[in-house]
């Protein structure tokens, strides 16, 4: 199987396992909003965002090393998994400090609603982090070992169990935020059990000594990823916290609702990136790696732009269908978020160059710059523009990261990013954004958006045809 077909096959398998499950989450969004309410929906998203940050600390970003070294045939999988699980266990012990720290902060700042909320849910958050971290370590190892289909099946199983527990704990027992968190925890326990048995993970774990050179290599690679992940988290999540603090949990709930639909693009990108990282690592030493990157990125950016344009076209209708009435205003805040997620996708692609070449420090540096810009812009723009300010801050941050990475990665892989096409596509998306912001007449609104969507589709149509030809071997690229 050629490398393009391998990439396509892995993307399809991962997509079947994850896209459907992620779409179910969108379908459930109205249920969560109706059950938790505007304020509760904002609260639970703040808790989840903090838990995501804690998982980065708990795992020490060892998942990045599990993927990188698990795919490398020079390393023993038994060593990789054992080190990954041990590092995760140590990190989880460190995470216990979150409980006294957040209690102290809530005492020092008694009027801060965010600290008070996190203090109330401190212990359940730690349990959420524990099961989530172990599940992530097991799942990533399964994927690195080449069991892509099993990894995909696990994604479906986890989501299905999560929904079942949601219906029991949220709908039947009406446990609110606690029920939501318990649902995820129980679903993760089911996933860990399934993977441990089905993938026979026990035979890959040893209580004996691990090889020091493998441990050192994995830690050297993953430790710079911790600040990278933290910076990434700041850009993705700080806006919601600033909104909660400056405006309130209800506004935060609306902002998070607006973010859910653009995240559909990142779901596609995430699925592709999982497959792409596998290919980028295995093809890293290829003599034609620059052409490989160029061809794949050209096709990738076309799909992202078409998805982004399609989402802008239907976003108002989608929110009307899937969201509760009090959340319908969220569509007004989606344009910059869609642009933000699009450039997140491009930045992540550029980051794969750092992963394949083991230059994780550069990934950290570029993410740190974006995070600093994001925090400054959030403080300034939210007070001036409200929720629009948070969305704009996210977009500018990821745009800056992409520009820096696009320039920097040229020193490693000299790929052609088709910048003229990127600029035209981006300007057309900005045009669609202003239509959403400024057009009140509903007929004119959809006419203008449809014209913009048609233009973006035409510009990127050839790349889609080229992708099909490459996969079917009707057009050869090296």
Secondary structure, DSSP 8 states (H G I E B T S, - for coil): --HHHHHHHHHHHHHHHHHHHHHHHHHHHHHHHHHHHHHHHHHHHHHHHHHHHHHHHHHTTHHHHHHHHHS-TTS-HHHHHHHHHHHHHHHHHHHTHHHHHHHHHHHHTTT-HHHHHHHHTHHHHHHHHHHHHHHHHHHHHHHHTT-HHHHHHHHHHHHHHHHHHHIIIIIIS--HHHHHHHHHHHHHHHHHHHHHHHTTGGGG--SS---HHHHHHHHHHHHHHHHHHHHHHHHHHHHHHHHHHHT-HHHHHHHHHHHHHHHHHHHHHHHHHHHHHHHHHHTTT-TTHHHHHHHHHHHHHHHHHHHHHHHHHHHHHHHHHHS-GGGGGGGGGHHHHHHHHHHHHHHHHHHHHHHHTT-HHHHHHHHHHHHHHHHHHHHHHHHHHTHHHHHHHHHHHHHHHHHHHHHHGGGT------HHHHHHHHHHHHHHHHHHHH---HHHHHHHHHHHHHHHHHHHHHHHHHHHHHHTTSS---
